[in-house]
Amino acid sequence: MRKFLCAFFILFGFSLFAQETPDSSESETSGTVSTSENENQEAQTENTLPAPSKAAPEEDDDDEIDLSQDALAKSTSPVNAVAWTRDGKYFATSWNNSVILWNAASNTIAAVYSNFVSDNSNPLANVTSLQFTGDGQYMLSVRDDNTALVHSVGTRSDSTLITGTGSSIPDAVYAGDYRILIALDGQNLYESYRLSENGNFAIEEKLDFTDGIWGLSQSPSGKRVLVTSESGAIHLVDTVSWEVLAEFDCYTLSRIKPRFAEDGVHFVAAKDANTLLFKATTEDSDFLTIEERAGFSYCAEISSDCKKIAAGVNTGYVKIYDIASGAEENRFKLIYGDSAKSLAFSPDGEYVIIGTEMGYIYRWVLSGKPFVPEDERTGGLQNSLILSVGYSRLGTNYYLGSALLGVGYRNYFRSHFYWGLNGNLGAGVPGGDFPYTYYENGESLSQPFVYTIAFGGMFGLVYYNENYDLHIFSEAGLGADMRFLYNNSINYPHASKPYFGGFGELLVGLQWKWARLWGGVQFDSNLHWLTKVQLGVAMPTLTFRKKKQSQ
C-alpha cells in the first residue's frame, strides 16, 4: 500500500508539471501584447498571410548598443503605415482611427486627420497605407473599410473620399501629383485623376489581373509601378502605355509588400519568410540576397540613396543592412513581444520612423544619438548671447583709439531675420599730449582717458550655410551713449561731467560656428564719424525662444 501511494504521488506531481510548463511559457509570450477589437478585425483581413513567429530574444543582447529613442505616441491599434514628404518637412503616421501629420523638425503634431468625412465612411476604420505627392501638397490614405482618402496638406483637411467596388481596397499609390492608381475591387487596376474644371476625380479601369492585386509601389516619376498579385507574382507596369514590361514570379506570398527604390530601377521584395531580395527591374539576376533565420515581419524599405535596407525582424528588431556588402549595419530593439508593422527612411537618410504592432511610433536616429528639435540644435540659426572685444577709431588725432568690451543678444525670429540688443564699455587711450587743459572743480585733467557707456538695439539680415555652419550677416542699429573724461590718477583722481549723445551704425560680419567677426561705421552725435571692429563668441541660449506646442 505504501509503495502504491508513493508511486501515485510521483505520477500526479509529474503530470501537473507537464501541464503547467507550456501554459506558463505561453503566458510570458502573450502577456505583453494586448489584443483589441481593431486588431481582431485586422487579423481577419490578413487571414491569407502567414502568421508571425514569436522567436526568443537573440543571445547577443548584452553586447549591443542600446539605440532606442522615446516613443512619439501610443496608438490602441497597430500602426500600419508611415510616410515622409520628399522635402523631409513632414512625416505622417496612422494612429488609432486617424492620421497624424508631424512636423519633422520638432517632433510636434501639425494636424490630425479624422477618418469620418461623410455619411458613408466608417470612423473606426484603420489606415493600411500612406503616401504623399511629390510636391508634398496632398496625402493619400487607404483604409480597411474599402475606402481611400485624399488629404490636403496645405489646408490640413480631408478633401476627397474614394469608395471601392469590392470588399476592400488592397492598396493605392500616386503616379505623379494628381494621378492615383488604385485597385478598387482587389483585381482590376484603375486610374483616378483630378478633373480640372471642378476638382473632383474621374476613375477609369486600366488593367485586369486575374490572380488579384495585393500591393502597389510606384517609381518616383510615377511612370512605372510594381503590381503584386495575391499569388506572389510581381508585374512591372508602364503607367503611360499601360503595358506589362516584365514579370517576376519567383516570390511566394509574404506580409512584406515589394517597394521601389528612389532610382526607379531597383526594388526590395520577400522571396519567402526568411529571405529579402534587392533586385533590378532591368536584370534577370538577383542583386542582393539577405537572409534572417528568425524571419522578417511586415515591412522592408530602401533608403533614398539606395545604400541601405531597413526591415522588421520577428525577434522584435528593426535592422539596417548595407546594400553594397549585404551585412547588418545597425539594429533597433523594440519592446519584447512587439514587431515593426511599418517603417520609412527620412529623405536625408538620417532617421527611420517605425510603427509597431503594439501601436508605438518611434523616431530612430541612425547615429544613435537622441533626436534634438531644430530650435535646440548646436548648429543653425539660434538665439545667442554675444560676448566680444573690439576697437573703435575715434575722430581725433589725440587718441590712439578706444578699446571695447561688448555684450549682446540675437533673436532669430524668422529664417533670415533677427533683432538684437547691444551694450558696450569703451576706453579711449590718449596717444600724445592733450591739446588743451580741462578744469573740473578747479582741478585740471592731464592726459585723461575718454570712457564711453553705450546701449542700443538693432535689426539684422543673415544668410546661413548649413554645410559649413557659416553666417553672413548685416545689421543696422540705433542707440544712446554717455561719455566722460577721467585722468586715471590714484592719488588725484578727477573726472569730467558726463556728455550724453546718440548714435546710429551699419555693420557687416561673419560667424563660423561660435566665432564671430564684424565691423562697420558709426555716426555719433558728439564725435561724428567713427569706425569699429569687434571679435567675439556667440553662445546659444534658450532665452525668449518660442515654444512650439502640439496641436
VOMI-281284 format. One record per residue (C-alpha): x, y, z; residue number from 1. Coordinates in steps of 0.2 Angstrom, whole numbers, plus 5000, padded with zeros to 4 digits. Layout:
BEGIN
  east  north    up    k
     X      Y     Z  NUM
...
This chain:
BEGIN
  east  north    up    k
  5000   5000  5000    1
  5014   5012  5004    2
  5023   5009  4988    3
  5007   5011  4979    4
  5004   5028  4987    5
  5022   5034  4983    6
  5020   5029  4965    7
  5003   5038  4964    8
  5010   5055  4971    9
  5026   5054  4960   10
  5015   5052  4944   11
  5002   5065  4950   12
  5016   5078  4953   13
  5024   5074  4936   14
  5008   5076  4927   15
  5005   5093  4935   16
  5022   5099  4930   17
  5020   5093  4912   18
  5003   5103  4911   19
  5009   5119  4919   20
  5025   5121  4909   21
  5018   5125  4891   22
  5004   5136  4899   23
  5017   5147  4909   24
  5028   5149  4894   25
  5013   5154  4883   26
  5008   5167  4896   27
  5025   5175  4896   28
  5024   5177  4877   29
  5007   5184  4875   30
  5006   5194  4892   31
  5014   5209  4884   32
  5003   5210  4869   33
  4985   5217  4872   34
  4973   5212  4858   35
  4960   5225  4854   36
  4944   5224  4843   37
  4953   5233  4829   38
  4967   5220  4830   39
  4955   5206  4828   40
  4947   5215  4813   41
  4964   5217  4805   42
  4969   5199  4808   43
  4953   5194  4798   44
  4958   5204  4783   45
  4975   5197  4783   46
  4970   5179  4786   47
  4978   5174  4769   48
  4995   5179  4776   49
  5007   5168  4786   50
  5006   5172  4805   51
  5022   5180  4813   52
  5033   5168  4823   53
  5037   5174  4840   54
  5056   5170  4842   55
  5065   5171  4858   56
  5077   5186  4860   57
  5094   5185  4852   58
  5108   5179  4863   59
  5120   5194  4860   60
  5108   5207  4868   61
  5121   5211  4881   62
  5134   5216  4868   63
  5124   5228  4858   64
  5122   5247  4860   65
  5105   5252  4865   66
  5099   5264  4851   67
  5081   5266  4857   68
  5073   5283  4856   69
  5057   5289  4866   70
  5041   5284  4858   71
  5032   5299  4849   72
  5014   5292  4853   73
  5005   5276  4858   74
  4990   5270  4847   75
  4977   5257  4853   76
  4978   5249  4837   77
  4994   5244  4826   78
  5002   5257  4816   79
  5000   5250  4799   80
  5008   5265  4789   81
  5020   5279  4789   82
  5027   5290  4776   83
  5038   5305  4773   84
  5036   5320  4762   85
  5050   5321  4749   86
  5057   5338  4756   87
  5058   5330  4774   88
  5047   5343  4781   89
  5033   5332  4787   90
  5030   5314  4791   91
  5014   5305  4793   92
  5008   5290  4804   93
  4992   5281  4806   94
  4986   5282  4824   95
  4971   5274  4831   96
  4957   5278  4818   97
  4966   5293  4811   98
  4981   5300  4803   99
  4994   5311  4812  100
  5004   5324  4802  101
  5020   5328  4811  102
  5032   5342  4810  103
  5049   5333  4807  104
  5060   5347  4813  105
  5052   5347  4831  106
  5043   5331  4833  107
  5026   5340  4836  108
  5009   5337  4828  109
  5005   5348  4814  110
  4987   5341  4810  111
  4976   5326  4814  112
  4965   5319  4800  113
  4949   5310  4806  114
  4943   5295  4796  115
  4925   5302  4797  116
  4922   5313  4782  117
  4905   5308  4776  118
  4889   5298  4780  119
  4896   5283  4771  120
  4913   5282  4779  121
  4917   5272  4794  122
  4925   5282  4808  123
  4933   5266  4816  124
  4942   5261  4800  125
  4961   5258  4801  126
  4973   5266  4789  127
  4983   5252  4780  128
  4994   5263  4768  129
  5000   5281  4767  130
  5009   5291  4754  131
  5012   5310  4749  132
  5013   5318  4732  133
  5030   5323  4726  134
  5027   5341  4730  135
  5020   5337  4747  136
  5003   5345  4745  137
  4992   5330  4746  138
  4992   5314  4756  139
  4983   5298  4751  140
  4977   5286  4764  141
  4970   5268  4761  142
  4958   5261  4774  143
  4952   5244  4778  144
  4934   5249  4776  145
  4935   5249  4756  146
  4939   5267  4755  147
  4953   5279  4752  148
  4955   5297  4757  149
  4964   5312  4749  150
  4970   5324  4762  151
  4976   5342  4758  152
  4992   5345  4767  153
  4991   5364  4764  154
  4974   5367  4771  155
  4976   5352  4783  156
  4959   5345  4779  157
  4951   5329  4771  158
  4946   5334  4753  159
  4940   5318  4744  160
  4933   5301  4748  161
  4935   5287  4736  162
  4925   5271  4738  163
  4929   5254  4731  164
  4918   5242  4722  165
  4923   5226  4730  166
  4926   5220  4748  167
  4942   5230  4751  168
  4955   5242  4743  169
  4971   5232  4745  170
  4982   5247  4741  171
  4984   5264  4731  172
  4998   5275  4726  173
  5001   5291  4717  174
  5008   5291  4700  175
  5013   5309  4699  176
  5005   5323  4709  177
  4987   5321  4703  178
  4985   5303  4696  179
  4980   5289  4708  180
  4982   5271  4704  181
  4970   5260  4714  182
  4963   5243  4715  183
  4945   5246  4719  184
  4939   5228  4718  185
  4956   5220  4723  186
  4958   5213  4705  187
  4957   5227  4692  188
  4969   5242  4692  189
  4961   5258  4690  190
  4967   5276  4687  191
  4959   5290  4696  192
  4963   5308  4691  193
  4958   5325  4695  194
  4946   5335  4684  195
  4952   5352  4682  196
  4935   5360  4680  197
  4928   5355  4697  198
  4942   5347  4707  199
  4933   5330  4708  200
  4941   5313  4702  201
  4936   5303  4687  202
  4940   5284  4688  203
  4945   5273  4673  204
  4949   5254  4673  205
  4966   5251  4665  206
  4972   5233  4668  207
  4964   5216  4674  208
  4975   5204  4685  209
  4965   5188  4686  210
  4975   5182  4701  211
  4971   5198  4711  212
  4981   5213  4717  213
  4989   5214  4734  214
  5001   5228  4734  215
  5007   5243  4723  216
  5023   5253  4723  217
  5027   5266  4711  218
  5044   5274  4704  219
  5047   5292  4709  220
  5041   5298  4692  221
  5026   5288  4693  222
  5029   5281  4676  223
  5032   5263  4682  224
  5023   5253  4695  225
  5025   5236  4703  226
  5009   5227  4705  227
  5010   5212  4717  228
  4997   5199  4714  229
  4989   5188  4728  230
  4999   5173  4720  231
  5015   5181  4723  232
  5020   5187  4706  233
  5026   5205  4703  234
  5022   5214  4687  235
  5031   5229  4681  236
  5019   5241  4673  237
  5021   5256  4662  238
  5008   5269  4668  239
  5009   5279  4651  240
  5006   5265  4639  241
  4998   5253  4652  242
  5010   5239  4645  243
  5016   5225  4657  244
  5035   5227  4654  245
  5041   5212  4665  246
  5035   5199  4677  247
  5044   5192  4692  248
  5036   5176  4698  249
  5049   5168  4710  250
  5041   5176  4725  251
  5030   5167  4737  252
  5016   5177  4746  253
  5023   5186  4762  254
  5017   5200  4773  255
  5030   5212  4765  256
  5025   5222  4750  257
  5038   5225  4737  258
  5045   5243  4737  259
  5053   5253  4723  260
  5069   5262  4726  261
  5071   5281  4723  262
  5082   5277  4707  263
  5066   5269  4699  264
  5076   5254  4694  265
  5079   5243  4709  266
  5066   5236  4722  267
  5066   5225  4738  268
  5054   5211  4740  269
  5052   5195  4750  270
  5057   5179  4742  271
  5050   5169  4757  272
  5048   5172  4776  273
  5066   5172  4779  274
  5074   5180  4763  275
  5074   5198  4756  276
  5079   5201  4738  277
  5086   5218  4732  278
  5083   5217  4713  279
  5084   5227  4697  280
  5069   5228  4686  281
  5081   5228  4670  282
  5090   5212  4675  283
  5086   5194  4677  284
  5098   5190  4691  285
  5097   5195  4710  286
  5107   5210  4715  287
  5107   5205  4734  288
  5100   5192  4745  289
  5098   5195  4764  290
  5093   5180  4775  291
  5086   5180  4793  292
  5085   5164  4802  293
  5071   5171  4813  294
  5061   5178  4798  295
  5056   5195  4793  296
  5040   5203  4800  297
  5029   5215  4790  298
  5040   5228  4781  299
  5056   5232  4772  300
  5061   5249  4764  301
  5076   5256  4754  302
  5084   5272  4759  303
  5083   5287  4746  304
  5102   5285  4742  305
  5099   5266  4738  306
  5113   5262  4751  307
  5103   5254  4765  308
  5088   5242  4768  309
  5078   5243  4784  310
  5067   5228  4788  311
  5057   5222  4803  312
  5063   5205  4811  313
  5052   5193  4820  314
  5064   5194  4835  315
  5057   5211  4839  316
  5071   5221  4830  317
  5072   5233  4816  318
  5088   5230  4807  319
  5098   5241  4794  320
  5108   5231  4780  321
  5121   5238  4769  322
  5117   5235  4751  323
  5135   5235  4745  324
  5140   5221  4757  325
  5124   5214  4762  326
  5130   5215  4780  327
  5120   5220  4795  328
  5125   5238  4799  329
  5113   5243  4814  330
  5098   5237  4824  331
  5084   5244  4834  332
  5076   5234  4848  333
  5058   5236  4851  334
  5048   5231  4867  335
  5048   5212  4870  336
  5034   5204  4860  337
  5032   5219  4849  338
  5036   5219  4830  339
  5038   5233  4817  340
  5022   5235  4807  341
  5028   5249  4796  342
  5044   5260  4793  343
  5051   5273  4782  344
  5068   5282  4779  345
  5069   5301  4780  346
  5074   5308  4763  347
  5091   5313  4770  348
  5094   5295  4777  349
  5096   5301  4795  350
  5081   5294  4803  351
  5069   5280  4802  352
  5051   5281  4808  353
  5044   5265  4814  354
  5026   5260  4818  355
  5024   5244  4828  356
  5011   5231  4831  357
  5008   5236  4849  358
  5004   5254  4842  359
  5020   5263  4846  360
  5028   5276  4835  361
  5047   5278  4836  362
  5058   5290  4828  363
  5075   5281  4827  364
  5091   5292  4824  365
  5103   5281  4814  366
  5118   5289  4823  367
  5112   5283  4840  368
  5111   5300  4847  369
  5095   5307  4854  370
  5084   5317  4842  371
  5086   5336  4846  372
  5072   5348  4839  373
  5078   5361  4826  374
  5077   5375  4838  375
  5088   5367  4851  376
  5102   5360  4839  377
  5120   5367  4841  378
  5121   5372  4823  379
  5109   5384  4813  380
  5101   5400  4817  381
  5100   5400  4836  382
  5096   5414  4848  383
  5113   5419  4855  384
  5122   5428  4869  385
  5136   5438  4861  386
  5152   5442  4871  387
  5166   5452  4862  388
  5181   5463  4862  389
  5184   5477  4849  390
  5192   5493  4844  391
  5185   5509  4838  392
  5195   5523  4830  393
  5190   5540  4837  394
  5188   5555  4826  395
  5203   5564  4833  396
  5222   5563  4832  397
  5224   5564  4851  398
  5218   5546  4855  399
  5225   5530  4848  400
  5208   5524  4848  401
  5195   5516  4860  402
  5196   5498  4867  403
  5179   5490  4868  404
  5171   5476  4879  405
  5154   5471  4872  406
  5139   5460  4877  407
  5124   5457  4866  408
  5109   5446  4861  409
  5102   5440  4845  410
  5085   5433  4842  411
  5081   5424  4825  412
  5063   5427  4824  413
  5062   5422  4805  414
  5074   5411  4795  415
  5084   5426  4788  416
  5080   5440  4800  417
  5084   5444  4818  418
  5084   5458  4831  419
  5096   5461  4844  420
  5102   5471  4859  421
  5120   5478  4862  422
  5129   5485  4876  423
  5147   5492  4875  424
  5160   5499  4888  425
  5174   5509  4879  426
  5190   5516  4885  427
  5199   5529  4873  428
  5218   5529  4876  429
  5227   5545  4873  430
  5242   5544  4861  431
  5250   5561  4864  432
  5250   5577  4873  433
  5232   5583  4877  434
  5230   5599  4867  435
  5220   5609  4880  436
  5218   5610  4899  437
  5202   5604  4906  438
  5197   5610  4923  439
  5184   5602  4934  440
  5181   5610  4951  441
  5197   5619  4950  442
  5207   5604  4946  443
  5215   5601  4928  444
  5213   5584  4919  445
  5230   5579  4912  446
  5231   5566  4898  447
  5213   5559  4903  448
  5205   5544  4895  449
  5188   5545  4887  450
  5176   5532  4894  451
  5160   5528  4885  452
  5145   5518  4890  453
  5133   5514  4876  454
  5117   5504  4874  455
  5106   5501  4859  456
  5095   5490  4848  457
  5097   5483  4830  458
  5089   5474  4816  459
  5098   5461  4805  460
  5098   5451  4789  461
  5108   5434  4789  462
  5112   5421  4776  463
  5116   5404  4784  464
  5126   5390  4775  465
  5121   5374  4784  466
  5135   5363  4777  467
  5149   5375  4784  468
  5139   5382  4799  469
  5143   5399  4792  470
  5133   5415  4795  471
  5135   5430  4784  472
  5125   5445  4791  473
  5122   5464  4790  474
  5114   5474  4803  475
  5108   5492  4807  476
  5107   5499  4824  477
  5102   5514  4835  478
  5106   5518  4852  479
  5111   5531  4866  480
  5128   5534  4875  481
  5136   5543  4889  482
  5155   5549  4889  483
  5166   5557  4902  484
  5184   5561  4904  485
  5195   5553  4918  486
  5213   5555  4922  487
  5216   5538  4929  488
  5226   5545  4944  489
  5226   5535  4960  490
  5232   5550  4971  491
  5222   5564  4962  492
  5208   5556  4953  493
  5197   5568  4943  494
  5183   5566  4931  495
  5173   5577  4919  496
  5155   5580  4918  497
  5145   5567  4908  498
  5141   5570  4889  499
  5126   5562  4883  500
  5123   5558  4865  501
  5115   5546  4852  502
  5122   5535  4838  503
  5117   5525  4823  504
  5128   5511  4815  505
  5129   5500  4800  506
  5139   5484  4802  507
  5143   5468  4792  508
  5151   5452  4798  509
  5154   5433  4798  510
  5150   5420  4811  511
  5158   5402  4809  512
  5151   5390  4822  513
  5153   5401  4838  514
  5167   5413  4832  515
  5160   5430  4826  516
  5169   5444  4817  517
  5160   5460  4812  518
  5163   5479  4810  519
  5157   5495  4801  520
  5154   5513  4803  521
  5145   5523  4817  522
  5139   5541  4817  523
  5140   5548  4835  524
  5131   5565  4839  525
  5147   5570  4849  526
  5161   5563  4840  527
  5154   5561  4822  528
  5160   5548  4811  529
  5169   5533  4819  530
  5174   5516  4813  531
  5174   5500  4823  532
  5178   5481  4823  533
  5173   5468  4835  534
  5178   5449  4838  535
  5168   5438  4849  536
  5159   5422  4853  537
  5140   5418  4850  538
  5134   5406  4864  539
  5117   5398  4861  540
  5103   5402  4873  541
  5085   5397  4877  542
  5080   5415  4882  543
  5065   5421  4873  544
  5064   5405  4862  545
  5047   5402  4855  546
  5039   5386  4862  547
  5031   5375  4849  548
  5015   5367  4856  549
  5007   5351  4850  550
  4991   5353  4842  551
